[in-house]
Amino acid sequence: MRTSAIARPLLAVLLAATAARADPPDECATAPARFTIAVPAEVTVVGLTYGLRPEVAYRPGALGSASRLRLAVGVLDGPDQLFVPLSLGYRAMFRGRQRVQPAVGAGVELQHRLVSDYPAVRQYGVYVEVGVGIAATPRLAFGLMVAIDVMLYGGPGAGLGPRVFASWRL
């Protein structure tokens, strides 16, 4: 009887000390964020345009899934043209519950170019992207993406577009 009278309070103290030292729960692990809204500011190197390319990403899988389906529409202005890209693709966002979140993606893109003193140009092609996000909070991240696109129809061409973004998980 005496041993259990001493062991119970000692066990209670050890459990309380262990619970106090445990890391706080990760809010990302409990946040059922299916959608992510991002507002990237982009500068295209080929064609020299700059502006915003807002996007929505949908996570179709389980909570820890890296897969995202991405839809983006941009309006970028430049000295000689107005550039309106529409992108549909796939992005893998790795380590979504960590501070540093690498990402890669690919997809198709429809580009409209309204060039001064020239008829409008419509091109179709593919893109690949790579980047990294830094989580500021469990729902807010900042980062950098770089996209390379190759136009296959409507006039050949390649493009390079670095983007700085802020994204929110909903």
N, C-alpha and C positions, 0 to 999 in steps of 0.2 A: 504494500500500500504506500509506503513511504517513497519508493522509487517512482511510481506513477505520479505522485503528488509533485515531485521535483521535475519530472520529464515533461509534463504537460505545459507548465509555464515556460520552460526552456524551449520547447518546440514552438510555442506561440511566438516567442521573441525572435527565433531564427526565421520563421516564416514571414514575420513582419519586416525584418531587416532585408530579406531577399526581395520582397515585394517593393520596398522603398528603393532598392538599387536597380530594379528592372527599368529598361528603357520605356518611355511612354509609348502607347500604341501609335502606330503609323496611321495617320488619317487617310492616306491614299489607299490603305488596305481595306478600309471600311466605306470609302466613297464609291458608290456604284456609277461612276462617270462613264456613260456610253458615248457622249458627244464631247468633242473638243472644238472650240472656236479659236481661230488664230488670226491675227492681223499682222501680216508681214509687210515691211517696207522693202521694196526691191529696186535694184538698179540693173538694167540689162546692159551688158558690156558691148554686145553687137547691136547696133542700132541706137544706142544711148537713149534709153527711156528710163523714167523713174516714177514711182508711185506706189500704190497699195495693191495687194493681191489677197483679199480676205479669203479664208478657207474654213470649211467644216470637215471634220474627220469623225467617222463613226466606227466604234469598236464592236464588231459583230460577235466576237467570241466571249469567253469567260473573263472574269475580272482581271486576271493576270496576263491575258493575251497581248502579244505585241502587235497584232494585226490591226490596221486601220484602213478604211476606205475613205478616200480624200476627194473633195470637190472644191475647186477654187476658181474664182473669176476676178480678173484684175483690170485695172484701168491705169495705164502708165503713159505719161506724157513725155515728149522730147522735143528737141528743136525742130525736127523735120516730120514727125509723125505722132499719131495717137495709137497706142498699142493696147489691144483688148484681148488677152488670152483667156481661154476656158480650158481647165485641166480636170481630168478624171483619172484617178489612179489608186495605187496601193502604197501604203507606207508601213514599215515595221518600226515601231518605237520601242527600243529595248530598255530594260531596267526602269520601267515606268514608276516604280516605287522608290527609286534612289534619287539622289541629288543630280547626278550627271546622267543624261538620257540620250544615248546615241540613236540616230535614225537613218534609214535608207529607204528609198522608194523608187517607183517607176510608174509610168502611165502614158496616156495619150493626151494630146493637146490640139486644140483648134485655135489658131491665131488670126485675129483680124488686125490689119494694119491700115490706118487711114493716113496716107502719105500726102503731104502738101504738093499740089500741082501734078498729081498722078492718081489714076483710078485706085480704088480700094483693093487690097491684096488679102486673100484668104488662103492660109496654109494649114496643112494637117501633118502631124508628126508625133514623135515619141519623146519622152524625157526620162532622165534618171536624176535622182537627187541624193545628197548625203548631207548630214548635219548633226548638230548636237543641241540639246536643250538643257538648261540649268533650272532646276525647280527652286523657286523663291518661297513658295508655300505648297502645300499638297495640291492645290488647284491652279496655281499660277506658275508659269515657266517663261523664261526668256531664252533666246538662242539664236543660232546662225544656221542657215541652210544654203547650199550651193546646188543649183540645178543646171544641167546641160541638156539642151534639146536639139533634136535633129529633125528638120522638116522633110517629109517624104513626098508630099504632093502639094501642088500650088506654087512651086518654086523651091528649089533646093536651098538649104541653108542650115547653119548651126548657130546656136545661141548659148550664152552663159549668163546666168542670173543669180548673183548672191542676194540673200534675203536676211534681214534681221527681223525677228518676230517676238511677239508676246502672245501667249496662248492661255486659255482658260478652260478647265474641265468643268462640264456641267453635270 
